[in-house]
Each structure stands twice: as C-alpha cells, then as structure tokens.
Amino acid sequence: MQFDKHNAKNLLLLFTTLLTYSIVIVLNQLASRKILFPSDVGSISRQFPLDITPAPIVFPIIWSTIYIWQAIWLFYAIIFHLRRIDGKDLIYRKMDLFHPIFFIAFIINNFGMHAWLFLWTNKLVGLSFACLLFLTLALYLAIYISHNTFYLVHDQLLNLNLKKDVWLYRILVQNGLAFYTT
C-alpha cells in the first residue's frame, strides 16, 4: 500500500502560520499587562476616542471571540492536513483548499499585528493606522484566496463525500476571517 507523502512547503507555511499567530496571542497578553510595552492597548484607545469605538467592557469579548475563532480554524487546518481519503491519500494533496498564498496572507497579517502592537502602545498613531491598513489588506487577500480556492475545489469536496468540510470551511475559515477583518 503506497501512501502520499506530505508537502514540506505546505506544512512549513502551516507551521509558520501557527507560530506567527501564537506570537500575536503572546504579544497581546504581554501588552495587556504592560510587559515589553509602555502601555496597554485599551488605555491608548481611551486617549484617542472615536465615535465608533466600542465600550471598554466589549473589547475583551470581541477580541476573545476573534482569537478563539482563528485558533479553531487553524486547528481545523492542521486536522485537514493530516486526514487521508480511504486511509491512503492525504486530502490536501488531492485539492488545494488551503492554498499557500492564503497562509502567506495570514502570516503577513500576523506580522502586521506584531508591528501594530508596538506602534500603538508607543502612541505612534499615524504609523499604527498605516499598519492597520496593511494588515487589513492582507486579511482581504486571505479572504479572496479562501473564496477562490473554495470555489475551485467545492465539487471535489462533494465528490469525495466531504460535505462536512464544505460547511466547516465556510463557517470556521471564511466566516472567521470575515469577522476578524470586520
């Protein structure tokens, strides 16, 4: 019985995505405790209020939801990369549901979040805005790639009786990214 071998490039991109995302989580926690950062994100937001800024009590709920949702779809991506069709062929080797450019765009977003945290907590408002614009564009690219590749492999998923993956991808990946980008 011949088994598919993993694609090192895809796994490296998946690992890098997980690593950069984990760093986002750690840096956010450090920033909230003013460790390595001169101030926390919330206090800077209160210094520069906007009419569209949610109440301070809502921020942790929104960002916890966003970060948990991203972690769930990343966990799904790991599982997707480990699953086999009929115990033999790796699913991701048969279809490009998680395209390399998708991961690259999300990695760029994560690096943008790293930079934004340092810029924002140092009150570099103009640069932090430019950084937010950049990371938002990276998220839009990730969303575009996810929709494009999903369109291309949708029938393949159904033909392989992977209907649950159709819904998991839509709910976890696409809606998770859309919620984050919003």
N, C-alpha and C positions, 0 to 999 in steps of 0.2 A: 504494500500500500504506500503510494507516494503522497507526501504531504507538501502543501505550499509552504514556502519559506517567507519569513517576514521581509518587508521592505524597510531597509535601515533608514532611508530618508524620511519616510512617513513616521516611523517610530521616534526618530530624533526630533522631528517637528512636534509630535505629540508630547514628548518628554519636555521639550523646551517650553511649550505652551503651559504645561503643568507647573514647571519651575518658575516661569515669569509670573504666572497667576498666583502662585504661593507667595512669591515676594511681594506682590500687591497686597495680599492679606496681611502679611507680617508688617509691612511698612505702615499700613493703615492702623494697625494696632499700636505700633510704636508712636505714630503721630498723635493718636488719641490720648496717649499717656505722656506726650511731650518728651519722649526719649528719642534722641538724634534729631529732633525737630524743635525749633524755637517756640512754637505754639501749636495748638491743635486746630484742626480744620474748622470746627464749629465756632471757635472764638473769632477766627478771621472772617467767617461768613457773617457773623453778627456785626463786625466792624464795617462791612461793606454790604448793607442790606439792599435787597431788591424786592419789588412788589411780588415777584413770582417765587421767592424763596419760601419753602415750607416752614412751618413752625419747628423749632428746635426738637421738640418731642418726636416729630415724624421722621427726621433724618435717620436715626438708627434703624427704624423699622424699614424704611425704603432701602437703605444700603445693605442691611442684613438680608433682605429678600433678594436683592440683586446678586450679592455674593454667593448666597446659598444656591440660587438658580444656576449661576455659572458653574459652581462646583458640581452640581448634579449633571449638567450636560457634559462636563469634562469626564466625569465618571462613566457616563454612557459612552463617550468616545473611546475610552480605554476598553470597555467591555466589547464594543463593536470591533475594535482592532484585534481582539483575542478570540472572537467567535469564528466557528467554522460551519460550512454548509455540509450537512450529512457527515460531520465528523472528519472531513478531509480538507476541503478548500477553505482558506481564510476569506471571509466575506469581503473585507476591504480590498483584497487583491482582485476580486471579481468586479468591483464597482468603486467609483471614486466619490463616495458620499461625503467624506471629509477630505476635500481637495487640499493639497499642500498650500496653495495661496490663501485658503481660508485660515489655516493655522498661522501663517505668516502675518496676516492682517490682525489676528487676535494677539499675537506676540507683540506687534508694533503698538497696539492699543495698550498692552500691559506696560511696555516701556514708557509710553506716554503718561500712564498713571503714576509710574515711579517718579518721572520728572515733575509732573504736576504737583504731587505732594510736596516736593522740596520747594518748588516755586511758590505755591500758595501759602505754605506755612512760613515763608520768608517775606510775605506780603509783596511779592512781585506780580501784581495783579495783571498787568498787560501781558507779560510773558506767560503767565498761567492761563490766560484766556486763549492765547495763540496755541498753547499746548492742548487745551481742551478741544479746540477746533481740529487740531491734527489728530488727536485720538478718536474724536467722533467720526472723522472721515475714515479712519482705519476700521471702525466698527461698521460704518455703512458699507465699506468694501467687503467685510466679512459677511454681512447680511446678503449682499448681492451675490457673492460666490456661493453661499449656502443655498439660496433660492435657485440659482442657475444649475448647480450640480444636482440638487434635488429634482429639478425638472428633468434632467438628463437620465437619472437613474430610477425615477419613480416606477416605471413599468418593470424594470429589472427586479426591484424590491417585491412587487406584487407577484411576478412570475416565479420568484423563489419562495413564495409564501411567507414573506417577511412584512406582512401588513402592520404588525405591531411596531416595526421600525419606522414605517411611514408616519405613524402618529407620535411615536417617541421623538423623532427628529423634528417634526413640526412644533410640538409642544415644548420640548426641552431646549433644543438648539435655536430654532428660528424665533420662537416667542421669547425665549430667554435673552437672546441678543437684542431683540426689538425693545424689550422692557429696559434693558441696560442702556441702550442708545437713547431712549426717550429721557 
